[in-house]
Amino acid sequence: MTDAAASTRTPEGYLLFELDIFDRATFDAYAANARPILAAFGASLMINSSQIEPLEGEWTPVSLVMVKFPSIERARDFYNCDEYQKIIGQRMRSARSRGVLLAG
């Protein structure tokens, strides 16, 4: 890709969450409810792993999930949409989590 093409393309958006699930049944219900909302925003699951090998620093996540969106705006719109906000409590009641929005 040329430098000009790279500078004009819209960067993809990613949501990266560190999860420590303590109520599997509630979390699974959350995940099932989130799937159609994610699909409506053009998202695709990139990483869902608990096989993590820390290499540097003090970060030792139990599991990581990364979801890719067509743009950072779509990722932000997903996170803030009414449909997702209605179910986000399921995740919060079933897992300790930390998340970030990334441009890629």
N, C-alpha and C positions, 0 to 999 in steps of 0.2 A: 504494500500500500504506500502510495506517495505521501510525503509530508502534508501536502495540501489536502488530499483526501482524508487523511487521518484527522486533521484539524477541523474539518467541516462535518464529519459524521457525528451523529448524536451518540453519546456514550450509553452503553447498556447500564442498567441499574441492578444492584444486587442487595438482597437482605441477608445478612449473616447473623445467625443466632447461636449462642452458646446455651445449651439446655442441660438441666439436671432434672429428669422426670421422676417424680415421686408418687404420682397417681396415674398409672398407665391407662386405666379405663377412661378417665376424664380426658386425658391427653389424646387418646385415640378418637374420642368423639369430636374433640376440637379439630384434629387433623382431617377427619372426614368432612366436617363442616367447612373447613378452609379450602379444600381442594377445588370445588366449583368456583369459588370466589377468585382464587389464584388463576384458574383457567380463563376466567372472564377478563383478566388483566394481561393475558398473554405470558404468564409466568411458566417457568420450567424448573424443576428440582435439579440442582447441580450436585449437591453434596448432602448426604444424610448419614453420618458416620459416628460411631463410638470407638473406632479403632484409631486412636490419636497418639502420636509419639511426640511429646514435648522436646524441642531442640534447644530453645534458649529462654531465659527468663523464668518467671514464676508462674506462667500460665499453664494450667493443667485442666482443660475443659473435659467434662464427662462425655459430651457429644456436641457436634456442630452440624448445623443445617444452613445451606446456602441456596437461595432461590434467585434465579435470573429473570429479569424483566426486559422488555424491549428498550426501555429508557429509564433513567433515574426518576423522571417525572411519573412514569407508570408505577414504579415501585412505591414512591411516596403516595400516589393516589390510592393504591391498593391499601397501604397501611392505614390511611386516614379515612377510607370509605366507611359509610354507615354499616354495611353488611359485615365487614371485618371487625369493626369496633363492637358490634353486638356479640361476637364470639370470643373476643380476645381474653375475656375473663376466664374462659375455660382453660386457656393456656396458663394464665397466671395462677389459677387454683391448682394446677396439676404439675407445674414445673417451675424451678427457679430458672430465670432466663435473663440474658443480656443480649441486646441486639444493636446492630449498626446498619446504616444505609451507605452503600458504596457506589461510586461511579466507576465503570470499567471500560 
